[in-house]
Amino acid sequence: MIDKIKELKNNSSFMRYFTNTSWVMGEKLLQIVSSIIIGVWVARYLGPEKLGILSYAQSFVAIFLSFSTLGLNGILVRELVLNPQDKNNLVGTSFILQSLGSILLMSILVIGIQFTKNTDLLNKIIIILGTVTFFQSFGVIKSYFESIVKSKYIVYVSVIGMVISSVLKVYLILTEAPLIYFVYVILSDSIVIAVGQIYFYKKKKLSLKSWSFSAQKAKKLLKDSWPLILSGIIVSVYMKVDQIMIKEIMDTASVGQYSAAVRLSEAWYFIPIVISSSLFPAVVNAKKISEELYYKRLQKLYDLMVIISLSIAIPFTFLSEFLVQFLYGDAYYLSGGVLSIHIWTGIFVFLGVSRGNWILNENLQRYTSLYLGIGMLINLILNWFFIPKFGIIGAAYATLISQSVSVLFAPYLFKATRISFYMMIKSLTFYNIIINSKKS
């Protein structure tokens, strides 16, 4: 009888997490459909020049975004799970910290644009996008719902915001509105999401007035988050510096050409996150049985990631020119070549996400910043030499090479993580598939 009750509890817990994951997965799929349909339509309407202006501004803000979020979201979820009784203090403290972080971000942006050769319009767009972070501070509510495994409320808000944003963008296209109005839509989207989060928070009989600030908790949260702030800055520079350098070395139209291709290439990056979060618990549980089974399952996960990423990269390599012309039109004639190269970056992204879970399980997080730092430096150096010589194609090669170094080769430099290098090499060379086929 006791065993039966335990089984029912385990099944109930599983279904609870499965349902929560399904809501998040559904939201990601809707976002992809929206970005492909509406995003492509907006790109066609704006053209490479205006899309380049918008993409550059978003990249410029993204580089400093970690100063706003302070890497607190994941830590807040952890603390809320461990100490649910302190939710008002934890959520309130995190909200104040992120709001102060937004002020710091805005200060950096205002000072930073003084050292650029941007037009007044571009600087205005950067400042507007910077103000979005103030409303994103209400993301602490999202962290709360994640901690109680109720992500469906956040999905409701995201879908509503997505629909409103899509309708507004279509209206702006049909009325031939100027670029700045599309920027205001991005701002309004963050406002809608913040209001929606507050609505569902209050609907759960919770009040923002109950939030409180604790200097002691703020100190603890920041102590835990500073490595994440550092990693966030490195990742932001790593992922966005190419578009910044393209604009500075070339022009905004080239940024538009490049970003159009990158958006299609990165649309698939949700797949490894969903698969890893679903399968990695089985990998972790295997360690309780034996190290051999643990690494055998991890190897299979790497093999799966390579197979899926290759199944995306190979068709895109041959169809990139056709897809770009079909989706974006003739104006984006340079994007096809970028897409055919950048799509191969996905292989290392897929492997990197899987390795990230292993890093956490083995408590080797300190190496993550080292990998990312190495990749960032290589990316900066290669972009500096490649963009003037090869244009936006050079930026795509720089991203591909730096990702391969960061994910595949950097772990070899450290004894503690060298095993992941060998395992990923096996996956990339189809070692297990070949061996198993010979046995059969």
N, C-alpha and C positions, 0 to 999 in steps of 0.2 A: 504493500500500500504506500509506504514511504517513498519507495523507488518510483512508483507511478506518479506521485505528486511532484517529485523532483523532475521527472521527465516532462510533465505538463508545464512546469515552470520554465524549463530550458526551452521547450518549444515556443512558449509564449514570449520569452525574451528574444529568441531568434526571429520570430515573426515581427516583433516590435522594431528590431534593427533593420530587418529586410524591408519592411514597409517604409521606414524612414529613408533608407538608401534608394528605394524605388522613386520616392518623391523627388529626391535630388537628381537622380538620373533622368527622370522625365523633364525636369527643368532644363538640364544641360542640353538635351535633345531639342527642346523648343528654342533654346538660344541659338543653336547651330542653324536650325531651319530659318529663324528670323534673320540671322546674320547673313546667310546665303541669299535669301530673297530680298529683304529690305536693304541689307548692307551693300549688296551688289548694285541695287537700283540707285542708292545714294551715291555710290562711287561713279557710276555711269553719268549721273546728273552733274556731280561736282567736277568731274574730270581730274586728270593727274595733278594739275597745279593746285586747285583748291583742296583736294584730298590730301595732298602733300602738306599743305599748311596745317590742316587739322591733325594729321598724323604726327607731324613734328611737334605741335603744341602738346599733344597727349603724351608723347615720348619724353618731352622736356619735363613735364609735371611728374611723370611716372618715376623718373630717376630719383626724385626727392620724396617720393610717396611714403617711404619707410619712416620719415620723420613725423608723419601724421598718424599712421597706424601704430607705430612704436612696437610692432610685432606682438601686440597684446592679445589678438583674437583667439589664437589657439591656446595660449596660456590661460586666458579667462575661462574658456570651456573646461579646461582641466581643473581649475580651482573651483568652479561652480559644481562640478561633479563630485569633487572631494569634500567641499564645504557648502552644501546647498542652503544651509541655515544662514549663511553670510551673503546671500545673493544681492541684497540691496546695497550693502557696503562694497562688494566686489564690482558690481555693475556700475554703481555711481562713481567709484574711484577710477575705473577704466574709462568711463565717459569723460570725466574731467581731464584725465591725462591725454586722451586722444584729441580733445578739443584744444588743449594747450599745444599739442603736437601740430594741429592744423594751423594755429597762429604762427608757430615756428616755420612751417612749410611756406606759408604766405610771405613771411619775412624773407626767406631764402629766395623765393621766386621773384619778389620785387627787386631784390639786390642783384640776383642772377641775370635778369633781362637787361640790366644796365651794361653788361659786358658782352652783349650780342649785337649783331647788326640787323636785328629784326625790324619789321615794319610796325607801325602803330597798331594795325589790325592784328597782327600775329601776337604782339605783347598783350593786347586786350583779351584775346582768346585764351592765352596762357593764364591770365589772372582769373578769368571766369571759371576755367577748369579747376584752378586751385581752390576756389570757394566751394567746389563740390565736396571737398574733404570734410568741411564742417558738418554737412548733413550725413556723411558716411560715418561720423562718430556714433550715430544711433545704431550702428552695426553691433553694438554691445547687446542689443536686444536679440539680434540673430544668434549671437553666441549663447545667450540664455536658453533660447529654444533648442539649440543644438545640444546643450547640456542635459536637457530633459527629453531628448529624442523626439522632438516635435517640429521637425524641419518643414512639415507641410504648410505651416503658417507663413514661413519665409518664402516658400514656393508660391503660395497664393499671391503674396505681395510682388514677387519678381515677375510673375506672369501678368498681373494687372499692369505693372509698370511697363513691361515689354509691349503689351497691346497698345497702351496709351502712347508710348514713344513711337511705335511703328505707325500708328494712325497720323500722328503729328508730322513725321518725316514724309509720309506719302502726301499729306496736304501741302507741305513746303515744296515738294518736287512739282506737284501739279500747278502750284501758284508761282513757280519759278522764283522762290525766295532766295535771298543772298546767304552766303556761308554762315554769317554770324548767328542766324536764326537756328541753324542746326546745332550750334554750340549751346544756345539757350535750351534746346530740347534735352541735351545731355544734362544740363543743370536741373531742369524740371524733372527729369527721370530720377535723379538722386533725391529730390524733394518728395516726390510721390512715394518712393520706397521708404523714406524716413517716416512719413506720415502713416503709411500702411503698417510699418513695424510698431509704431506707437499705438495704433488702433487695436491690433491683435494683442498687444501687451496689456492694454487696459481691459480688453474683452475677457482676459484671463483673471480679471479682478486684481490686477496689479497696478501700482501707481508710480509714476516717475517722481512724485513728491517724496516717496519713501527712500529714494536714492540718497546715499551719504558718501562723504569723502573721508578717507583715512590715510594720513601721511605714512603710517606704518605699513599699511597694505600697498600703498603706492611705491614705497621703497622696495618692498619684496617683489612686486610685479615687474618693476623696472630692472631689478637685479636679475630676474629670470629671463627677461626679454631682450636685454642688450645684445646677446649673441645673435638673436633673430633680427634685430635692427641692423646690425652689421651685415648679416647674410642678405637681408632684404635690399640694402643699398648695393651690395655687390651684384645681386641678381638683376636689379633694375638697370644698373649700368651695363651689365652683361647683355641683357635682352633688348635694350633700347638705344644704346650708344650708336649702333650702326645707322639708325635713321637720323640721329643728331649730326653725325659726321657726314652723311650724304648731303644733308642740307648745307652744311658749312663748306664742304669741298665742292659740291655741284650746285644743285638748286632744289626748290620745293617740288617742282614737277617730277624730278627724279625720286624724291621721297614718296610721292604718290604712286609712281610705278612700282616701287619696291614694296610699299606697305600693302598694296593690292594683292601681290603674290604671297606675302607673309601671312595675310589674313586667311587665305585658303589653306596654306601649309599648316598653320597652327590650329585650325578648326578641329583637328583630330586629337589634340593633346589631352582631351578629357578621358579618352579611352584607357590609357594606362593607369590613370588615377582610379577609375571605377573598378577595373579588373584587379589591380593590386589591393585595393581596400577590401574587395570581396574574397580574394584567394589567399592573401597573406596570413590571416588567422590560421588557416590549415597548415601553412608553412611553419608558423610559430609553434603550434601544437605538436608538430612532428619532432621538435627538439626535445620534448618531454620523453619521447620514446628513444630516440638515438640521434647523434650528430650526423650519422650517415644518411638517415631518412630526411633529416632537416635540410641538408645541402642537396640531396637528390630532388626534393620538391622545389627548392629555390632554383636549381638548374632548369627544371621544367618550366618554371615561371619565366625565366630569362629566354628560354627557347620559344615560348609562346609569344613573348613580346617581339622578338625578332621576326617571327613568321607574320604576325599581324602588321607590323610596321612595314615590312617588305611588300606585303600585299597591297599596301597603300602607295608606297614609294614607286614601285615599278610601273603601274599603270599611269600614274601622274607624270612620270618622266617622259613617256611617249605621247601623252594626251595634253600636256601642259599648254602648248600653243593653242590648240583647239579650244580647251576649256576657258582660257583667259579671253580669247576672242569672242567665244559664245556668251560668256557671262558679263565681261566688262566692255567689250567692243574694241574697235581698231585703235582707239586713243591710248590703250594700255599695251601697245605692241611690244614693249620691253619686258613686261611682267612675266611672260611665258618662260623666257630663259631663266629668270630668277626662280620661278616656281619649280622648274625641273631640277634645280640644284638644291634649293632650300628644303624641299620635301624630304630629302635624305637625312636631314637633321633629326627628323622624327624617330629614326632608329635609335639614336643615342638618348633622345628625350624619353622614349619608352623604357629603355634599359635603366636610365638614370632614376626614373620614378620608382622602379622595382628595387633598385639598389638602395634608394633612400629609406625604404621600409626596413631593409636588412641593417642599414646603418643605425637606425633607431633601436632595433631589437638587440643589437650588439653593444649599444651605448657608445657608439663611435662618432657622435655628432660633431666633435671638434674637427674632424677631417673634412666636413662638408664645406666650411668656409675656405679651407685650403684649396680644395678642388675648384670651387667657384672663383677664388682669387686668381688661380693659375689660368683658368679659362678666360677670365675677364681681361687679364693682361695680354694674353695671346690675341684675343679678339680686337683689342685696341690697337695693338701693333700691326696686325694684318690689315685691319681697315685703313690704317694710316698709309700703308704702302699699296694696297690693292685698289682702293676706290679711285685714286688719281689715275691709275694705270688701266684698270678694267671696268670702271664705273660701278653700277649697282650689281652687276654680276660678281664683281670682286667682293662686295659686301656679303653676298650669299655664300661664297666660298669661305670667307673669313668666319662666318657663323658656323658653317659645317665643320671646319677644321678645329675651331676652338671648342665646340661641343664634343667632338670626338676625343680631344685631349682631356677635357674636364671629366667626362664620364668614363672613358675607357682607359686611357694611359696614366692619368694622375694617380689612380689607386695603386698602380704598380710601384710608385715611389715610396710607399709606406708599407712596412711589413704587416701591420695589423689589417690592412685592406687589400693586400696583394692577391688574396684568393679570389676576390671579385673580378679582378682583371682576367685571371685564367678562366673563370666560369663564363664571362661574357665573350671571350675569344672562342670558347667551345660553341657557344650559341651562334656566333657570327659565322663560324666555319661549318655549322651543322654537324658537329662531331658526333653527338648522341644519335642523331637521326641516321647517320651513315653506319655507325657501330650496330645499332639495333637492326638495320636493314640487312647487314651482313650475317647477324645471328639468326635471323629468320630465313 
